[in-house]
Amino acid sequence: MDTYHFTLIVEGTDFLDDDIVNAVYEAGCDDATVGVSVGVPRADFSREAPSLEEAALSAIADLESVDGIEVIRIADAGLASIPDIAARTGRTRESVRLLVEGKRGPGGFPAPVTDPSRRRHRLWYWPEVARWFESTGIGRADGDQEQILAAINAWLQLRRLRKTVEPERWEALRARFAPTLQ
């Protein structure tokens, strides 16, 4: 088995309370460090499992077995900045910037998920970037691990949004998009 490292962002708890920290530990999260960063409760995991998917899903289940805790996302799953892309592909930031802007390479770099007109703080969907690197022959970039985390995040986000969208509108959206998930 391999060890997988990831951070879960949670709501509904105060990881500064010793009773909650003990409950989390007893729930099977003895492989996590819990705390609060800038007011956001988080659990940093180093979990052994046969796959990243199993590690993340079991960690979510274990955390959510504690009353009041809801996992709302896996931190940084699926997203990458220019410095992240550079580090993951062994390129310089300038090299990646030139690829992004189409000034080098074959063109067609994936669109950012944030507003493309903003030069600062642009983010890309890492699995798309990894596929682009592979398909263009520019280099190897593994996006499989991030792909599964991004998929889990999508489900966590849908679960969270379902609580805030009016039932009739939710059903209309489900009717429109659920068939595309088959």
C-alpha positions as CSV (number, residue, x, y, z in Angstrom):
1,M,0.0,0.0,0.0
2,D,1.0,3.6,-0.7
3,T,0.7,6.6,1.5
4,Y,-1.4,9.5,0.2
5,H,-1.2,13.1,1.4
6,F,-4.1,15.5,1.1
7,T,-6.0,18.1,3.1
8,L,-9.7,18.1,3.8
9,I,-11.5,21.3,4.5
10,V,-14.4,20.9,6.9
11,E,-17.3,22.8,8.5
12,G,-19.3,22.3,11.6
13,T,-16.5,21.8,14.0
14,D,-13.9,23.6,16.1
15,F,-10.6,21.7,15.9
16,L,-9.4,23.8,18.8
17,D,-11.7,21.8,21.1
18,D,-9.9,18.8,22.7
19,D,-13.1,16.7,22.9
20,I,-13.6,17.1,19.1
21,V,-10.0,16.3,18.3
22,N,-10.2,13.2,20.5
23,A,-13.5,12.2,18.7
24,V,-11.8,12.6,15.3
25,Y,-8.8,10.5,16.4
26,E,-11.2,7.8,17.8
27,A,-13.1,7.8,14.5
28,G,-10.0,6.5,12.7
29,C,-8.3,9.7,11.8
30,D,-5.1,9.0,13.8
31,D,-3.3,9.6,10.5
32,A,-4.4,13.2,10.4
33,T,-3.3,16.4,11.9
34,V,-6.3,18.7,12.5
35,G,-6.3,22.4,13.1
36,V,-7.5,25.7,12.0
37,S,-5.8,27.9,9.4
38,V,-7.0,31.5,9.0
39,G,-10.3,30.5,10.6
40,V,-10.8,27.4,8.4
41,P,-10.9,24.0,10.0
42,R,-8.7,21.4,8.1
43,A,-7.4,17.9,8.4
44,D,-4.1,17.1,6.8
45,F,-4.0,13.4,6.1
46,S,-1.1,10.9,5.4
47,R,-3.3,7.9,4.8
48,E,-2.2,4.4,3.7
49,A,-4.5,2.8,1.2
50,P,-4.5,0.8,-2.0
51,S,-5.4,3.9,-4.0
52,L,-5.8,7.7,-3.7
53,E,-9.5,7.3,-4.2
54,E,-9.9,4.9,-1.3
55,A,-7.7,7.0,0.9
56,A,-9.7,10.2,0.3
57,L,-13.1,8.5,0.5
58,S,-12.3,6.6,3.7
59,A,-10.9,9.8,5.3
60,I,-14.1,11.7,4.4
61,A,-16.2,8.9,5.8
62,D,-14.2,8.7,9.0
63,L,-14.3,12.5,9.6
64,E,-18.0,12.7,8.9
65,S,-18.7,9.9,11.4
66,V,-18.1,12.5,14.0
67,D,-21.3,14.4,14.9
68,G,-21.5,17.8,13.2
69,I,-18.5,17.5,10.9
70,E,-19.0,17.9,7.1
71,V,-16.2,17.7,4.6
72,I,-16.7,20.5,2.1
73,R,-13.7,20.0,-0.2
74,I,-10.3,18.6,-0.8
75,A,-7.9,21.5,-0.7
76,D,-6.2,22.4,-4.0
77,A,-7.7,19.3,-5.8
78,G,-7.4,19.7,-9.5
79,L,-6.2,23.3,-9.6
80,A,-2.8,24.6,-10.6
81,S,-1.2,28.0,-11.0
82,I,1.7,28.8,-13.4
83,P,4.3,28.1,-10.6
84,D,2.5,24.8,-9.9
85,I,2.5,23.8,-13.5
86,A,6.2,24.7,-13.8
87,A,7.1,22.6,-10.7
88,R,5.0,19.6,-11.8
89,T,6.5,19.6,-15.3
90,G,10.1,20.5,-14.6
91,R,9.8,23.8,-16.6
92,T,10.5,27.4,-15.6
93,R,7.6,29.7,-14.9
94,E,8.6,31.8,-17.9
95,S,8.5,28.7,-20.1
96,V,5.0,27.9,-18.9
97,R,3.8,31.5,-19.3
98,L,5.0,31.4,-22.9
99,L,3.1,28.1,-23.5
100,V,0.0,29.6,-21.9
101,E,0.1,32.6,-24.1
102,G,0.7,30.6,-27.2
103,K,4.1,32.2,-27.8
104,R,5.9,28.9,-27.7
105,G,4.8,25.3,-28.4
106,P,1.9,24.1,-30.5
107,G,-0.7,26.4,-29.1
108,G,-4.1,25.3,-27.7
109,F,-3.1,25.4,-24.1
110,P,-6.2,24.8,-21.9
111,A,-8.2,27.8,-20.8
112,P,-7.9,28.8,-17.2
113,V,-10.8,28.1,-14.8
114,T,-10.6,31.7,-13.5
115,D,-11.1,34.9,-15.5
116,P,-8.5,34.7,-18.3
117,S,-8.2,38.5,-18.4
118,R,-6.6,38.6,-15.0
119,R,-2.9,38.1,-15.3
120,R,-2.5,37.4,-11.6
121,H,-4.0,34.6,-9.8
122,R,-5.0,32.5,-12.8
123,L,-5.7,28.9,-12.2
124,W,-6.0,25.9,-14.5
125,Y,-7.6,22.6,-14.2
126,W,-4.5,20.4,-13.7
127,P,-5.9,17.2,-15.4
128,E,-6.6,19.2,-18.6
129,V,-3.1,20.7,-18.5
130,A,-1.5,17.2,-17.9
131,R,-3.5,15.8,-20.9
132,W,-2.3,18.7,-23.0
133,F,1.3,18.1,-22.2
134,E,0.9,14.4,-23.0
135,S,-1.0,14.9,-26.2
136,T,1.4,17.6,-27.6
137,G,4.5,15.5,-26.8
138,I,6.0,18.4,-24.9
139,G,6.4,16.4,-21.8
140,R,5.0,13.9,-19.4
141,A,2.7,15.2,-16.7
142,D,0.6,12.9,-14.4
143,G,-2.9,14.1,-13.9
144,D,-4.6,10.9,-12.9
145,Q,-4.2,11.5,-9.2
146,E,-5.6,15.0,-9.4
147,Q,-8.5,13.8,-11.7
148,I,-9.9,11.5,-9.0
149,L,-9.6,14.3,-6.3
150,A,-11.3,16.8,-8.6
151,A,-14.2,14.3,-9.2
152,I,-14.6,13.7,-5.5
153,N,-14.6,17.5,-5.0
154,A,-17.3,17.9,-7.6
155,W,-19.5,15.5,-5.7
156,L,-18.8,17.2,-2.4
157,Q,-19.7,20.5,-4.0
158,L,-23.0,19.2,-5.5
159,R,-23.9,17.7,-2.1
160,R,-23.3,21.1,-0.5
161,L,-25.2,23.1,-3.2
162,R,-28.2,20.8,-3.0
163,K,-28.9,22.2,0.4
164,T,-29.1,25.7,-0.9
165,V,-31.0,25.4,-4.2
166,E,-34.8,25.3,-4.2
167,P,-36.1,21.7,-4.7
168,E,-37.9,22.5,-7.9
169,R,-34.9,24.2,-9.4
170,W,-32.6,21.3,-8.2
171,E,-34.9,18.8,-9.9
172,A,-34.8,20.8,-13.2
173,L,-31.0,20.9,-13.1
174,R,-30.8,17.2,-12.2
175,A,-33.2,16.3,-15.1
176,R,-31.0,18.4,-17.5
177,F,-27.6,17.2,-16.4
178,A,-28.0,13.8,-14.7
179,P,-28.3,12.0,-18.1
180,T,-24.9,13.3,-19.1
181,L,-23.3,11.7,-16.1
182,Q,-24.3,8.2,-17.3
